[in-house]
């Protein structure tokens, strides 16, 4: 049986060009994606003086919109596998 392996590639979550580059690299190297783990996010510190109204857009751009866009970008590669999985990780910091 094949030896399992883990790979990592550069990605800037929330950057559509980076998402497309990741897909291209994965497709060229592997032709498919077996598991996508969405575990990246940003958070402002409690002591950050940035007003909440200004924290909202960059946080949503990465944590929500970036995750949705990346997942949509990789869905064609995930669909090439009959038992592919998407794992979304959240934390208590996101409440």
Rosetta constraint file for C-alpha pairs under 8 A:
AtomPair CA 9 CA 22 HARMONIC 7.05 0.50
AtomPair CA 10 CA 22 HARMONIC 7.33 0.50
AtomPair CA 11 CA 18 HARMONIC 5.66 0.50
AtomPair CA 11 CA 19 HARMONIC 6.73 0.50
AtomPair CA 11 CA 22 HARMONIC 6.67 0.50
AtomPair CA 12 CA 18 HARMONIC 5.75 0.50
AtomPair CA 12 CA 19 HARMONIC 7.37 0.50
AtomPair CA 13 CA 18 HARMONIC 7.41 0.50
AtomPair CA 13 CA 19 HARMONIC 7.19 0.50
AtomPair CA 13 CA 40 HARMONIC 7.36 0.50
AtomPair CA 13 CA 62 HARMONIC 5.98 0.50
AtomPair CA 13 CA 66 HARMONIC 5.44 0.50
AtomPair CA 13 CA 67 HARMONIC 7.00 0.50
AtomPair CA 13 CA 70 HARMONIC 7.42 0.50
AtomPair CA 14 CA 19 HARMONIC 7.91 0.50
AtomPair CA 14 CA 61 HARMONIC 6.03 0.50
AtomPair CA 14 CA 62 HARMONIC 4.73 0.50
AtomPair CA 14 CA 63 HARMONIC 7.96 0.50
AtomPair CA 14 CA 65 HARMONIC 6.80 0.50
AtomPair CA 14 CA 66 HARMONIC 3.84 0.50
AtomPair CA 14 CA 67 HARMONIC 7.19 0.50
AtomPair CA 14 CA 69 HARMONIC 7.59 0.50
AtomPair CA 14 CA 70 HARMONIC 7.84 0.50
AtomPair CA 15 CA 19 HARMONIC 6.35 0.50
AtomPair CA 15 CA 66 HARMONIC 7.10 0.50
AtomPair CA 16 CA 20 HARMONIC 6.21 0.50
AtomPair CA 16 CA 66 HARMONIC 7.92 0.50
AtomPair CA 16 CA 69 HARMONIC 7.31 0.50
AtomPair CA 16 CA 70 HARMONIC 7.64 0.50
AtomPair CA 17 CA 21 HARMONIC 6.15 0.50
AtomPair CA 18 CA 22 HARMONIC 6.13 0.50
AtomPair CA 19 CA 23 HARMONIC 6.32 0.50
AtomPair CA 19 CA 69 HARMONIC 7.80 0.50
AtomPair CA 19 CA 70 HARMONIC 5.65 0.50
AtomPair CA 19 CA 73 HARMONIC 6.83 0.50
AtomPair CA 20 CA 24 HARMONIC 6.20 0.50
AtomPair CA 20 CA 73 HARMONIC 6.86 0.50
AtomPair CA 21 CA 25 HARMONIC 6.17 0.50
AtomPair CA 22 CA 26 HARMONIC 6.11 0.50
AtomPair CA 23 CA 27 HARMONIC 5.98 0.50
AtomPair CA 23 CA 73 HARMONIC 6.92 0.50
AtomPair CA 23 CA 74 HARMONIC 6.15 0.50
AtomPair CA 23 CA 77 HARMONIC 7.97 0.50
AtomPair CA 24 CA 28 HARMONIC 6.10 0.50
AtomPair CA 25 CA 29 HARMONIC 6.03 0.50
AtomPair CA 26 CA 30 HARMONIC 5.55 0.50
AtomPair CA 26 CA 31 HARMONIC 6.43 0.50
AtomPair CA 26 CA 32 HARMONIC 6.91 0.50
AtomPair CA 26 CA 33 HARMONIC 7.33 0.50
AtomPair CA 27 CA 31 HARMONIC 4.09 0.50
AtomPair CA 27 CA 32 HARMONIC 5.98 0.50
AtomPair CA 27 CA 77 HARMONIC 7.16 0.50
AtomPair CA 31 CA 77 HARMONIC 6.92 0.50
AtomPair CA 32 CA 77 HARMONIC 4.49 0.50
AtomPair CA 32 CA 78 HARMONIC 6.10 0.50
AtomPair CA 32 CA 79 HARMONIC 8.00 0.50
AtomPair CA 32 CA 80 HARMONIC 5.91 0.50
AtomPair CA 32 CA 81 HARMONIC 6.90 0.50
AtomPair CA 33 CA 74 HARMONIC 7.63 0.50
AtomPair CA 33 CA 77 HARMONIC 5.26 0.50
AtomPair CA 33 CA 78 HARMONIC 4.87 0.50
AtomPair CA 33 CA 80 HARMONIC 7.60 0.50
AtomPair CA 33 CA 81 HARMONIC 7.23 0.50
AtomPair CA 33 CA 84 HARMONIC 7.19 0.50
AtomPair CA 34 CA 78 HARMONIC 6.13 0.50
AtomPair CA 34 CA 81 HARMONIC 6.35 0.50
AtomPair CA 34 CA 83 HARMONIC 7.46 0.50
AtomPair CA 34 CA 84 HARMONIC 4.72 0.50
AtomPair CA 34 CA 85 HARMONIC 6.47 0.50
AtomPair CA 35 CA 78 HARMONIC 7.47 0.50
AtomPair CA 35 CA 84 HARMONIC 5.69 0.50
AtomPair CA 35 CA 85 HARMONIC 4.82 0.50
AtomPair CA 35 CA 86 HARMONIC 5.81 0.50
AtomPair CA 35 CA 87 HARMONIC 7.54 0.50
AtomPair CA 36 CA 71 HARMONIC 7.93 0.50
AtomPair CA 36 CA 85 HARMONIC 6.41 0.50
AtomPair CA 36 CA 86 HARMONIC 4.81 0.50
AtomPair CA 36 CA 87 HARMONIC 6.19 0.50
AtomPair CA 37 CA 86 HARMONIC 5.94 0.50
AtomPair CA 37 CA 87 HARMONIC 4.69 0.50
AtomPair CA 37 CA 88 HARMONIC 6.01 0.50
AtomPair CA 37 CA 89 HARMONIC 7.35 0.50
AtomPair CA 38 CA 67 HARMONIC 6.81 0.50
AtomPair CA 38 CA 86 HARMONIC 7.53 0.50
AtomPair CA 38 CA 87 HARMONIC 6.08 0.50
AtomPair CA 38 CA 88 HARMONIC 4.81 0.50
AtomPair CA 38 CA 89 HARMONIC 6.04 0.50
AtomPair CA 39 CA 88 HARMONIC 6.40 0.50
AtomPair CA 39 CA 89 HARMONIC 5.07 0.50
AtomPair CA 39 CA 90 HARMONIC 7.09 0.50
AtomPair CA 40 CA 63 HARMONIC 7.22 0.50
AtomPair CA 41 CA 59 HARMONIC 7.85 0.50
AtomPair CA 41 CA 62 HARMONIC 6.34 0.50
AtomPair CA 41 CA 63 HARMONIC 4.99 0.50
AtomPair CA 42 CA 59 HARMONIC 6.15 0.50
AtomPair CA 42 CA 62 HARMONIC 6.90 0.50
AtomPair CA 42 CA 63 HARMONIC 6.62 0.50
AtomPair CA 43 CA 59 HARMONIC 6.68 0.50
AtomPair CA 43 CA 93 HARMONIC 7.69 0.50
AtomPair CA 43 CA 94 HARMONIC 7.64 0.50
AtomPair CA 44 CA 48 HARMONIC 6.29 0.50
AtomPair CA 44 CA 55 HARMONIC 7.18 0.50
AtomPair CA 50 CA 54 HARMONIC 6.43 0.50
AtomPair CA 50 CA 55 HARMONIC 6.53 0.50
AtomPair CA 51 CA 55 HARMONIC 6.44 0.50
AtomPair CA 52 CA 56 HARMONIC 6.26 0.50
AtomPair CA 53 CA 57 HARMONIC 7.76 0.50
AtomPair CA 54 CA 58 HARMONIC 7.69 0.50
AtomPair CA 55 CA 59 HARMONIC 6.15 0.50
AtomPair CA 56 CA 60 HARMONIC 6.07 0.50
AtomPair CA 57 CA 61 HARMONIC 5.89 0.50
AtomPair CA 58 CA 62 HARMONIC 6.37 0.50
AtomPair CA 59 CA 63 HARMONIC 5.80 0.50
AtomPair CA 59 CA 64 HARMONIC 7.77 0.50
AtomPair CA 60 CA 64 HARMONIC 5.04 0.50
AtomPair CA 60 CA 65 HARMONIC 6.13 0.50
AtomPair CA 60 CA 66 HARMONIC 7.94 0.50
AtomPair CA 61 CA 65 HARMONIC 4.92 0.50
AtomPair CA 61 CA 66 HARMONIC 5.74 0.50
AtomPair CA 62 CA 66 HARMONIC 4.53 0.50
AtomPair CA 62 CA 67 HARMONIC 6.75 0.50
AtomPair CA 63 CA 67 HARMONIC 6.04 0.50
AtomPair CA 64 CA 68 HARMONIC 6.16 0.50
AtomPair CA 65 CA 69 HARMONIC 6.01 0.50
AtomPair CA 66 CA 70 HARMONIC 6.04 0.50
AtomPair CA 67 CA 71 HARMONIC 6.05 0.50
AtomPair CA 68 CA 72 HARMONIC 6.10 0.50
AtomPair CA 69 CA 73 HARMONIC 6.07 0.50
AtomPair CA 70 CA 74 HARMONIC 6.25 0.50
AtomPair CA 71 CA 75 HARMONIC 6.03 0.50
AtomPair CA 72 CA 76 HARMONIC 7.99 0.50
AtomPair CA 74 CA 78 HARMONIC 6.29 0.50
AtomPair CA 75 CA 79 HARMONIC 5.99 0.50
AtomPair CA 76 CA 80 HARMONIC 6.75 0.50
AtomPair CA 77 CA 81 HARMONIC 7.60 0.50
AtomPair CA 78 CA 84 HARMONIC 5.71 0.50
AtomPair CA 78 CA 85 HARMONIC 7.69 0.50
AtomPair CA 79 CA 84 HARMONIC 7.08 0.50
AtomPair CA 90 CA 94 HARMONIC 7.04 0.50
AtomPair CA 91 CA 95 HARMONIC 7.96 0.50
